[in-house]
Amino acid sequence: MASVYVTVGSTGFDELVRAVSTKQFLLALSQRGFTKLTVQYGSSKHAFSPPTSAREQFGIILDSFDYTDSPLRYIEQAGLVICHAGTGSILETLHSQRPAIVVVNRRLMDNHQSEIAEELASKGHVVCAEPEDLAQCVEEERYAGLKAYPHADPRPIGEILDEEML
């Protein structure tokens, strides 16, 4: 079963959750052969409102929940991961060798997420997208042909982030 995993991490991201709820997005998934959509919506449950006929209309099985202690399980089962630009979500996806569309939450204060996401996109490891562009990203298969992220010890990145956050 070709599946897509969407994650917003431990908080919420209404715009991303709304975008993956649309008929246009579900149609794009269906046209690309995806048959399952799993959405981890965090505190944005109110924003997740896919059509009730998603399975009949698009052939998409929907699964959703607020939070998981084991996101890696979902990432490793996915043919495509769409995530907020949190470093943990990005690194787990890259280390699992899954194609990733990364969506920056522009409402966050210092916009540090965009720097990380844009740098990885410039190197061809991820696709950066805005919530309103997700359906088109899937339609155009912008995630196809991404470069594998080199396996490396992630601890130095964590140490750098810890320093920056202090």
DAJOCOR-V99055 format. One record per pair of residues at least 12 apart in sequence whose ideal C-beta (glycine too) atoms are under 10 Angstrom apart, sorted by the first residue. I is the first residue (numbers start at 1). J is the second residue. D is the distance in Angstrom with one decimal. If there is no record, write none. Layout:
I;J;D  I;J;D
This chain:
1;34;8.8  1;35;5.2  1;36;5.3  1;61;7.8  1;77;8.7  1;79;8.9  2;29;8.8  2;32;8.1  2;33;5.2  2;34;4.8  2;35;5.5  2;36;7.2  2;78;8.9  2;79;4.8  2;80;8.3  3;29;9.5  3;34;6.6  3;35;7.1  3;36;3.8  3;37;7.2  3;38;6.4  3;60;9.6  3;61;8.5  3;63;8.9  3;74;8.5  3;77;6.0  3;78;5.2  3;79;6.0  3;80;8.0  3;81;9.8  4;20;8.2  4;25;9.6  4;29;6.1  4;32;9.1  4;34;5.3  4;35;9.4  4;36;7.1  4;37;5.1  4;38;7.2  4;39;8.8  4;60;8.8  4;78;6.1  4;79;6.9  4;80;4.8  4;81;7.5  4;82;6.5  4;101;9.3  4;138;8.2  5;36;9.0  5;37;8.2  5;38;5.0  5;39;8.1  5;40;7.5  5;63;9.4  5;71;8.1  5;73;9.5  5;74;4.5  5;75;5.9  5;76;9.2  5;77;7.2  5;78;3.9  5;79;8.9  5;80;7.6  5;81;5.1  5;82;7.4  5;83;8.1  5;93;8.7  5;98;8.3  5;100;10.0  6;19;9.1  6;20;5.1  6;21;9.9  6;25;9.7  6;37;7.0  6;38;7.0  6;39;4.6  6;40;6.7  6;41;8.0  6;48;9.5  6;64;8.9  6;74;9.4  6;78;9.1  6;80;9.3  6;81;7.8  6;82;4.6  6;83;7.2  6;84;9.2  6;101;9.2  6;103;9.1  6;134;9.2  7;38;8.8  7;39;8.0  7;40;4.4  7;41;8.7  7;42;8.2  7;67;9.7  7;68;8.5  7;71;6.1  7;74;7.5  7;75;8.0  7;78;9.8  7;81;7.3  7;82;7.7  7;83;4.8  7;84;6.9  7;86;8.5  7;88;9.8  7;89;5.6  7;92;9.1  7;93;8.7  8;20;9.8  8;39;8.4  8;40;6.4  8;41;6.0  8;42;4.4  8;43;8.3  8;44;6.1  8;47;9.5  8;48;9.9  8;66;9.6  8;67;9.6  8;82;9.7  8;83;7.7  8;84;5.0  8;86;8.5  8;89;8.6  8;103;8.9  8;105;8.2  9;40;8.0  9;42;6.2  9;67;8.9  9;71;8.6  9;83;7.6  9;84;5.3  9;85;9.4  9;86;4.6  9;87;9.9  9;88;7.2  9;89;5.7  9;105;9.2  10;40;9.6  10;42;6.3  10;43;8.7  10;66;9.7  10;67;6.6  10;84;9.9  10;86;8.3  10;88;9.0  10;89;9.8  11;42;5.4  11;43;6.1  11;44;8.4  11;67;10.0  11;84;8.3  11;86;8.7  11;105;8.5  11;108;9.2  12;41;7.3  12;42;4.5  12;43;3.6  12;44;3.8  12;45;8.4  12;46;9.0  12;47;7.7  12;66;9.3  12;84;9.4  12;105;9.1  13;41;8.3  13;42;7.0  13;43;9.0  13;44;5.9  13;47;8.4  13;83;9.5  13;84;5.1  13;85;9.6  13;86;9.5  13;103;7.4  13;104;9.7  13;105;5.1  13;107;8.5  13;108;9.4  13;131;8.2  14;41;9.1  14;42;9.7  14;43;9.0  14;44;4.8  14;45;10.0  14;46;7.8  14;47;4.1  14;48;9.3  14;105;9.4  14;107;9.0  14;131;9.0  15;44;8.8  15;47;7.9  15;103;8.0  15;105;7.6  15;106;8.5  15;107;8.2  15;130;8.4  15;131;4.1  15;132;8.0  15;134;9.9  16;39;9.3  16;41;8.7  16;42;9.7  16;44;7.7  16;47;8.4  16;82;7.6  16;83;8.7  16;84;6.3  16;103;5.0  16;104;9.6  16;105;7.4  16;129;9.6  16;130;9.6  16;131;5.1  16;134;7.9  17;39;6.8  17;40;9.4  17;41;4.9  17;42;8.1  17;43;9.7  17;44;4.2  17;45;8.1  17;46;8.7  17;47;4.1  17;48;4.9  17;49;8.8  17;50;9.9  17;64;9.1  17;131;8.7  18;44;8.2  18;46;9.8  18;47;4.8  18;48;7.8  18;49;7.7  18;131;7.0  18;132;9.5  19;47;9.3  19;82;8.9  19;103;7.9  19;129;9.1  19;130;8.7  19;131;4.0  19;132;6.6  19;133;8.5  19;134;4.8  19;135;7.5  20;37;6.9  20;39;5.9  20;41;9.0  20;47;9.6  20;48;7.9  20;50;7.8  20;62;9.9  20;64;9.7  20;82;6.8  20;103;9.6  20;131;8.5  20;134;6.6  20;135;9.1  20;138;9.8  21;37;9.6  21;39;8.1  21;41;9.4  21;47;7.3  21;48;5.6  21;49;5.1  21;50;4.5  21;51;8.2  21;54;9.2  21;62;9.4  21;64;9.6  22;49;9.3  22;50;7.9  22;51;8.7  22;131;9.8  22;132;9.6  22;134;8.5  22;135;6.8  23;50;8.4  23;51;6.0  23;53;9.5  23;54;8.6  23;57;7.7  23;58;7.8  23;135;9.1  24;132;9.9  24;134;8.8  24;135;4.3  24;136;8.7  24;138;9.5  24;139;8.8  25;37;8.7  25;50;8.8  25;58;9.5  25;60;9.6  25;82;9.5  25;131;9.7  25;134;5.8  25;135;4.4  25;136;9.5  25;137;9.6  25;138;7.0  25;139;9.5  26;50;6.7  26;51;7.3  26;53;9.8  26;54;5.6  26;55;9.9  26;57;7.6  26;58;4.5  26;59;9.2  26;60;5.3  26;62;8.7  26;135;8.6  26;138;9.8  27;57;8.5  27;58;6.0  27;60;9.2  27;135;7.5  27;138;9.3  27;139;8.5  28;58;9.4  28;134;8.0  28;135;4.5  28;136;7.6  28;137;8.2  28;138;4.0  28;139;4.6  28;140;9.0  28;141;9.6  29;54;9.6  29;58;7.1  29;59;9.0  29;60;5.9  29;80;8.6  29;134;9.9  29;135;8.7  29;138;6.0  29;139;9.5  30;54;9.2  30;57;8.6  30;58;4.2  30;59;5.4  30;60;6.0  30;138;9.7  31;58;9.0  31;138;8.1  31;139;6.8  31;141;9.9  32;79;9.2  32;80;8.4  32;138;5.8  32;139;7.5  32;140;9.7  32;141;6.5  32;143;9.6  32;144;9.4  33;59;9.6  33;79;8.5  34;58;9.3  34;59;8.9  34;60;6.9  34;61;9.9  34;78;9.5  34;79;6.8  34;80;7.1  34;138;8.0  35;55;9.4  35;58;9.2  35;59;5.9  35;60;6.4  35;61;6.3  35;79;9.7  36;55;9.9  36;59;9.7  36;60;6.8  36;61;4.6  36;62;7.8  36;63;7.0  36;77;8.9  36;78;8.8  36;79;9.2  37;50;7.9  37;54;7.8  37;58;9.2  37;60;5.4  37;61;7.3  37;62;5.5  37;63;7.3  37;64;8.4  37;78;9.8  37;80;9.9  37;82;9.4  38;61;8.9  38;62;7.9  38;63;4.4  38;64;7.1  38;65;8.2  38;68;9.7  38;74;5.7  38;77;8.2  38;78;7.5  39;62;7.4  39;63;7.4  39;64;4.4  39;65;7.9  39;66;10.0  39;74;10.0  39;82;9.1  40;63;9.5  40;64;7.5  40;65;6.0  40;66;7.3  40;67;6.8  40;68;6.1  40;71;7.0  40;74;7.2  40;83;9.1  40;84;10.0  40;89;9.5  41;64;6.0  41;65;7.5  41;66;6.2  41;67;8.9  42;65;9.6  42;66;6.1  42;67;6.4  42;84;8.7  43;66;7.3  43;67;9.0  44;66;8.8  45;64;8.0  45;65;9.1  45;66;6.2  48;62;9.2  48;64;5.9  48;66;9.8  50;62;5.9  50;64;8.4  71;83;9.1  71;88;8.4  71;89;7.2  71;92;6.3  71;93;9.2  71;96;10.0  72;92;5.8  72;93;9.4  72;95;8.9  72;96;6.9  74;92;9.8  75;89;8.4  75;92;5.6  75;93;5.6  75;94;9.9  75;95;9.0  75;96;4.9  75;97;9.9  75;98;5.9  75;100;9.2  76;92;9.2  76;93;9.7  76;96;5.2  76;97;9.2  76;98;7.5  77;96;9.7  77;98;9.4  78;93;8.5  78;96;8.5  78;98;5.8  78;99;8.9  78;100;9.5  79;98;7.6  79;99;7.7  79;143;9.5  80;93;9.7  80;98;7.1  80;99;5.4  80;100;7.7  80;101;7.1  80;127;9.9  80;137;9.8  80;138;7.7  80;141;9.5  80;143;5.9  80;144;9.7  81;93;4.5  81;94;9.4  81;96;8.0  81;98;4.9  81;99;7.1  81;100;4.9  81;101;7.5  81;102;8.9  81;126;9.3  81;143;9.0  82;99;9.7  82;100;7.4  82;101;4.7  82;102;8.0  82;103;6.7  82;127;9.4  82;129;8.2  82;131;9.9  82;134;6.8  82;137;8.6  82;138;8.6  82;143;9.0  83;98;9.9  83;100;6.3  83;101;7.7  83;102;6.0  83;103;7.2  83;117;9.6  83;126;9.0  84;102;7.6  84;103;6.0  84;104;7.7  84;105;5.6  84;108;9.3  84;113;7.3  84;117;9.3  85;102;5.0  85;103;6.6  85;104;4.4  85;105;6.8  85;106;9.8  85;108;8.8  85;111;9.5  85;112;8.7  85;113;3.5  85;114;6.8  85;115;9.2  85;116;6.3  85;117;4.2  85;118;9.1  85;120;9.2  85;126;9.0  85;128;8.0  86;102;9.2  86;104;9.9  86;105;8.6  86;108;9.7  86;112;10.0  86;113;6.8  86;116;8.9  86;117;9.7  87;112;8.8  87;113;8.0  87;116;6.0  87;117;9.5  87;154;9.3  87;157;7.1  87;158;8.2  87;160;9.9  87;161;6.2  88;154;9.4  88;158;9.1  88;161;9.6  89;102;8.3  90;102;6.0  90;113;9.0  90;116;6.8  90;117;7.1  90;120;6.7  90;125;8.8  90;126;6.8  90;149;9.2  91;116;9.6  91;120;9.6  91;149;8.4  91;152;9.8  91;154;5.6  91;157;7.0  91;158;8.9  92;154;9.2  93;125;9.6  93;126;7.9  93;149;8.7  94;120;7.6  94;125;6.1  94;126;7.4  94;146;9.4  94;148;8.4  94;149;3.7  94;150;9.1  94;151;9.4  94;152;9.8  94;154;9.4  95;149;6.8  95;150;9.8  95;151;6.9  95;152;8.7  95;154;7.1  96;149;9.4  97;146;9.8  97;148;5.9  97;149;7.4  97;151;9.0  98;143;9.3  98;146;9.4  98;149;9.8  99;125;9.5  99;126;8.1  99;127;7.8  99;141;9.3  99;142;9.3  99;143;4.0  99;144;7.3  99;145;8.8  99;146;5.1  99;148;9.9  100;117;9.5  100;120;8.5  100;121;9.6  100;125;7.7  100;126;4.5  100;127;7.1  100;128;9.7  100;143;7.1  100;146;7.4  100;149;9.2  101;121;9.8  101;126;7.2  101;127;4.7  101;128;7.9  101;129;5.3  101;133;9.2  101;134;6.8  101;137;5.5  101;138;7.8  101;142;7.3  101;143;5.7  101;146;9.6  102;114;9.6  102;116;8.5  102;117;4.5  102;118;9.1  102;120;7.2  102;121;7.2  102;125;9.4  102;126;4.7  102;127;6.9  102;128;5.5  102;129;7.3  103;117;8.3  103;127;9.6  103;128;7.7  103;129;5.6  103;130;6.9  103;131;5.9  103;133;8.8  103;134;7.1  103;137;9.5  104;116;8.9  104;117;5.3  104;118;8.1  104;128;6.7  104;129;8.7  104;130;7.8  104;131;9.5  105;131;9.1  106;130;8.2  106;131;9.4  110;164;9.8  112;161;8.9  112;164;7.6  112;165;9.0  114;128;8.0  116;157;9.3  116;161;9.0  117;129;9.4  120;146;9.7  120;147;9.8  120;149;7.9  121;146;9.3  123;146;9.8  123;147;6.9  123;149;8.8  124;145;8.1  124;146;6.1  124;147;4.2  124;148;9.7  124;149;9.8  125;146;6.1  125;147;5.6  125;148;7.9  125;149;5.0  125;150;9.3  126;143;8.3  126;146;6.7  126;147;9.5  126;149;8.6  127;140;9.8  127;141;9.8  127;142;4.8  127;143;5.3  127;144;9.6  127;146;7.0  128;142;9.6  129;142;7.7  129;143;9.5
